[in-house]
Amino acid sequence: MVFDNLIIRARSLSKSYGDEIVLEDFNIDIWYGSIFGILGVSGSGKTTALRLLAGFENPDEGTIEMHNKVIYDKKINIPPEERKIGMVFQDYALFPHLTVEKNIAFGLSKDEIKNGRLEEIINMTNLQPYRNKYPQDISGGQQQRVSIARALAPKPEVILLDEPFTSLDAQMARDLREEVVSLLRATKTTGIIVTHDQEEALSVCDIVSVLENGKVIQSATPQEIYLNPISQTVANSVGDPNIIKGTSTNGRVKTSLGTFNSAYDGDLDVSIRPECIEVNLDSNGDYIVKECIFYGHDQVISFENKNGEVFRARSLPSMIFEPGDQVCIDVTEVTTFPSKR
Amino acid sequence: MLWRFLNFSRSISSFFESWDVFGLVFNTLIVFFAVVFSSLIIGLIISIITVRFDFPGSKILFTLCALPLVIPSYIGALTYISAFSPKGLFVQIFNRYGINEIAGIEGFLGSWLVLTLFTYPYVQLICTSALRNLDSTVEDAARSLGVNQFKVYTNVVIPRLKKPIIYSGLLVGLYVISDFGAVSLMRYSTVTKAIYAYYELSILGDPVIFYSSLLIVLALIISFAQRGSDTSRSAKVSGTPRIPKKILLNGKGKLIAYSFLGLVVFLGLIIPICVLSFWLIRGIYYGNDVSSSIPGILGSFTAAITTSFFAIIIAMPIVILISQYKSRFGDLLEKIMLSLYGLPHLAVGVSILFISIKLFPNIYQSFFALVISYLIVFLPQAIGGGQASMEQVKSSYIEASLGLGQSKIDTFRRITFPLIYRGLFAGGALVFLSTMKELPQTLLLRPTEFSTMAVDVWSFASEALFTQAAFSAFILLAISAIPTYILSTRNLEV
């Protein structure tokens, strides 16, 4: 997908609550029509970032621009109701005293309803059968669908989704996720999804920003983030790599899993993803299988070396490993970072 | 209050001698402890019987036991004093069996009985909801460690109910020391009765001020103790509480349960209603003029409607302020409202009287001053109602509405107000009822020629004109019974 227009540009946003710094020098560029992910553990400041963009809270410093016009800086502060930014809340925030239909129609003018916008959005989101029910009488998945329909109805340019699928069970979350993405794509609405779920961020978003302690540490495409994480934190937040300490000299680093090339010299953390280790049965192998967890679509094999260090590899389900089997390994890809001191 | 108190402290030594301070305080404290104790016992037994045991009719008996709550203490006292005075109704009925006179229950005995009968439902309701939410795994653990079924209650259950027990006990205590209607009709000299007696001698005489201050001090001590009772933190068990299965009562158990609950209902509900009905019918039979009650009825409605209207109007912004500025200002507002709640009505009445006479002579004996004084004590009820519904207005609703392009005013009109108005109106309905039943403030502050049903009932009853009192008392009871019944049963289902 090609994006050529910036819709939101936030520069050096910061926010503190008392002594606690929640966001620090937060910068993002969001392309018109893209789906942007903000990935971070709880407490990393991702929800605060969203609330600043929506205008529910004001940053201590920084500027926010939309379509190259300032919507927040020291002088200008466009209130949330005029920002044309929709929001989907983690707890859905459906109005309990209004029916599904009235909830969806809430942000629409009488004219818009007359012109069929309400019908359109209800049909688009398959909510026809529930339109006269109250939010508390429908399932969690349907409630979230209503909340998305409500946000989409007034045709906002940007929709902010705060952990939109975390309160749903896994299957429901996957289905709804695909539906929401296709809705956003179809309506050319820019989506900003805040999540702690790496699978969600990687599978749905065009660009992902990884947030740690209120700072963006990397913003890139999912592939880039996954394959070339710029720090160990990023590597850890997407995937579950083996981290091995080593010292590099002359661009070569020797580790318990082999010797690899390195861009830096000195003390290094070498990160090797489980799926980048190929395991094969070999009676002369240097490693011994400790445990094998079978998932169906793949399996995770824990194995140890002579020093008792344990590593994990991921392989296709067809090969059978038993604890105690001798194996050899082949590492296909590694990433190295300077060690944190 | 303090200033007033100090003002009179120079003559304090003479107070103690001539105004029988020790006697009055002693009487007040004795009835306080007696009623708290007996209400706790009765309320707790009802809770345990109905929550933990299963027998036919337990639900209806529970509700019947809670109903005396709606009977104002002066109506309860009226029925008991008229039935059990030395030559009262009881003697008249049992005359033919040779009973010509009984000892009578005037004084401490009657006050204790009447106040207990009309306050134990507080304990019953508060302790029942606590008992229902009690996780019983701790009891199972105690049983598995060899504690028998009875000792589980004394050693495990009741200690864990410590907080609601202290809380409801002090609530009853607050009610007792503030009560004027029952003790005055029972001619039992407590602080409140003394205030009114001295007031009749001289409106703002030194003893009136002194005893009002004393009353407020007593009430504040009890309120603080009540809030302090929050300290006993019970260990929270993770997971959903396991509710114990009710134990099916056998024949002997049923007999005990039925006779206990039956006796309570008989004393708290059947006697008052029968006695009142008797006076009403006798009044109609002898052709009493009902029209003399009409000004009082109209007065009650006027006062109650006006007060509840203003209570709703004033409560609305306060409710929103409390929820929005949760941190500082809201906390302060909430605390002020809470402390108003426990103020004895008689003392508030005296304060308003004092202010109106000394500072604003224009409003002395005006309807306006009366409504102000109602609002001071009943506003917390309206706010409580609004607050309960404000809790369901999550901040994300407001944000969702703003995010959908609605202005702040539209958000209030379309979200906040529709969500809170029911609660506010329910609170307003409570204010309506409370105003209707209110006695001491009305006695002190009502304009000349203005009367309410409560005032009529009390004045007739204190002159032993029971047939005249019965009509207004009946209407008052009927009006307050219906909505209170609905409210209390709704509470019970939570």
Interface residues (C-beta under 8 A of the other chain):
Chain A: A54 G55 F56 P79 P80 E81 E82 K84 I85 G86 M87 F89 D91 A93 F95 P96 H97 F106 G107 R150 A151 A153 P154
Chain B: Q392 K394 S396 Y397 E399 A400 S401 L402 G403 L404 G405 Q406 S407 K408 R414 I415 P418 L419
